[in-house]
Amino acid sequence: MPQDLKEDLKGEAGKYWLLGCNVVPVKQKKPVTEWGRWQTQRQTAEEFDALPWTEADGFGIVCGTRLENGLYFCAVDLDVKNLPQGNHRKRQGSLKALSNNTDGRDA
Protein backbone atom coordinates (compact mmCIF):
# COMPACT_ATOMS: atom_id res chain seq x y z
CA MET A 1 0.00 0.00 0.00
CA PRO A 2 1.47 3.42 -0.93
CA GLN A 3 2.50 5.72 1.93
CA ASP A 4 -0.17 8.34 1.18
CA LEU A 5 -2.88 5.67 1.47
CA LYS A 6 -1.41 4.49 4.78
CA GLU A 7 -1.59 8.07 6.07
CA ASP A 8 -5.21 8.26 4.89
CA LEU A 9 -5.89 4.98 6.69
CA LYS A 10 -4.51 6.33 9.95
CA GLY A 11 -6.49 9.54 9.44
CA GLU A 12 -9.73 7.64 8.93
CA ALA A 13 -9.01 5.45 11.95
CA GLY A 14 -8.31 8.63 13.92
CA LYS A 15 -11.83 9.87 13.26
CA TYR A 16 -13.21 6.83 15.07
CA TRP A 17 -10.64 7.27 17.84
CA LEU A 18 -11.84 10.85 18.36
CA LEU A 19 -15.38 9.52 18.83
CA GLY A 20 -14.12 7.35 21.68
CA CYS A 21 -13.41 4.08 19.84
CA ASN A 22 -10.30 2.05 20.52
CA VAL A 23 -8.77 1.32 17.12
CA VAL A 24 -6.40 -1.45 16.03
CA PRO A 25 -4.47 -1.61 12.73
CA VAL A 26 -4.99 -4.86 10.80
CA LYS A 27 -3.39 -6.59 7.84
CA GLN A 28 -5.47 -9.09 5.90
CA LYS A 29 -8.16 -8.79 8.61
CA LYS A 30 -5.78 -9.77 11.42
CA PRO A 31 -4.50 -7.38 14.12
CA VAL A 32 -0.85 -6.40 13.71
CA THR A 33 -0.51 -5.61 17.41
CA GLU A 34 -1.74 -6.82 20.80
CA TRP A 35 -5.08 -5.20 21.57
CA GLY A 36 -6.67 -7.04 24.52
CA ARG A 37 -6.09 -4.29 27.08
CA TRP A 38 -8.28 -1.91 25.06
CA GLN A 39 -11.30 -4.04 25.82
CA THR A 40 -11.30 -2.49 29.29
CA GLN A 41 -9.31 0.75 29.06
CA ARG A 42 -9.34 3.78 26.79
CA GLN A 43 -6.54 4.03 24.27
CA THR A 44 -4.45 7.18 24.76
CA ALA A 45 -3.45 9.48 21.90
CA GLU A 46 0.14 8.34 22.36
CA GLU A 47 -0.87 4.68 22.14
CA PHE A 48 -2.94 5.34 19.01
CA ASP A 49 -0.08 7.22 17.32
CA ALA A 50 2.46 4.53 18.24
CA LEU A 51 0.52 1.71 16.57
CA PRO A 52 2.25 0.08 13.56
CA TRP A 53 0.21 1.88 10.90
CA THR A 54 2.85 1.27 8.20
CA GLU A 55 2.16 -2.48 8.43
CA ALA A 56 -1.62 -2.13 8.12
CA ASP A 57 -4.01 -2.41 5.19
CA GLY A 58 -7.07 -1.68 7.33
CA PHE A 59 -8.24 -1.09 10.88
CA GLY A 60 -10.62 -2.63 13.36
CA ILE A 61 -12.62 -1.13 16.18
CA VAL A 62 -12.70 -2.74 19.60
CA CYS A 63 -16.38 -2.99 20.48
CA GLY A 64 -17.92 -2.96 23.92
CA THR A 65 -16.50 0.26 25.33
CA ARG A 66 -18.55 3.38 25.94
CA LEU A 67 -18.03 6.22 23.45
CA GLU A 68 -17.68 9.93 24.21
CA ASN A 69 -21.42 10.42 23.51
CA GLY A 70 -22.39 7.73 26.04
CA LEU A 71 -23.38 5.16 23.41
CA TYR A 72 -21.60 1.96 22.39
CA PHE A 73 -20.22 1.09 18.96
CA CYS A 74 -21.30 -2.28 17.62
CA ALA A 75 -21.12 -4.18 14.37
CA VAL A 76 -23.42 -6.67 12.72
CA ASP A 77 -21.88 -9.19 10.32
CA LEU A 78 -24.37 -11.44 8.60
CA ASP A 79 -23.01 -14.08 6.27
CA VAL A 80 -25.64 -15.20 3.79
CA LYS A 81 -23.71 -17.45 1.42
CA ASN A 82 -25.28 -20.83 0.72
CA LEU A 83 -28.32 -20.31 2.95
CA PRO A 84 -31.81 -21.50 2.06
CA GLN A 85 -33.98 -18.73 0.57
CA GLY A 86 -36.19 -18.54 3.68
CA ASN A 87 -33.21 -17.63 5.84
CA HIS A 88 -32.36 -14.71 3.56
CA ARG A 89 -35.84 -13.24 4.14
CA LYS A 90 -35.56 -13.71 7.91
CA ARG A 91 -32.18 -11.94 8.00
CA GLN A 92 -33.47 -9.08 5.85
CA GLY A 93 -36.33 -8.62 8.31
CA SER A 94 -33.90 -8.59 11.23
CA LEU A 95 -31.74 -5.96 9.56
CA LYS A 96 -34.79 -3.82 8.79
CA ALA A 97 -35.86 -4.03 12.45
CA LEU A 98 -32.38 -2.99 13.58
CA SER A 99 -32.19 -0.07 11.15
CA ASN A 100 -35.64 1.18 12.20
CA ASN A 101 -34.66 1.15 15.88
CA THR A 102 -33.51 4.72 16.43
CA ASP A 103 -34.43 5.22 20.05
CA GLY A 104 -31.50 3.26 21.50
CA ARG A 105 -33.48 0.24 22.71
CA ASP A 106 -32.50 -3.29 21.81
CA ALA A 107 -34.28 -4.60 18.72
Residue pairs with C-beta under 8 A, 6 or more apart in sequence:
1 9
1 57
3 54
6 53
6 54
6 56
9 25
9 53
9 56
9 57
9 58
9 59
10 53
12 59
13 23
13 25
13 48
13 53
13 59
14 23
14 48
16 23
16 59
16 61
16 73
17 23
17 43
17 45
17 48
18 68
19 67
19 68
19 69
19 73
20 42
20 65
20 66
20 67
20 68
20 69
21 61
21 62
21 65
21 67
21 73
22 35
22 38
22 39
22 42
22 43
22 61
22 62
22 65
23 43
23 48
23 51
23 59
23 60
23 61
23 62
24 31
24 32
24 33
24 35
24 38
24 51
24 59
24 60
24 61
24 62
25 31
25 32
25 33
25 51
25 52
25 53
25 55
25 56
25 58
25 59
26 32
26 56
26 57
26 58
26 59
26 60
27 55
27 56
27 57
27 58
28 57
29 58
31 60
32 52
32 55
32 56
33 51
33 52
35 60
35 62
38 62
38 65
39 62
39 64
39 65
40 65
42 65
61 73
61 75
63 72
63 73
63 74
63 75
64 72
65 72
65 73
66 72
67 73
71 104
76 95
76 98
78 91
78 94
78 95
80 87
80 88
80 91
83 91
94 107
97 107
98 107
101 107
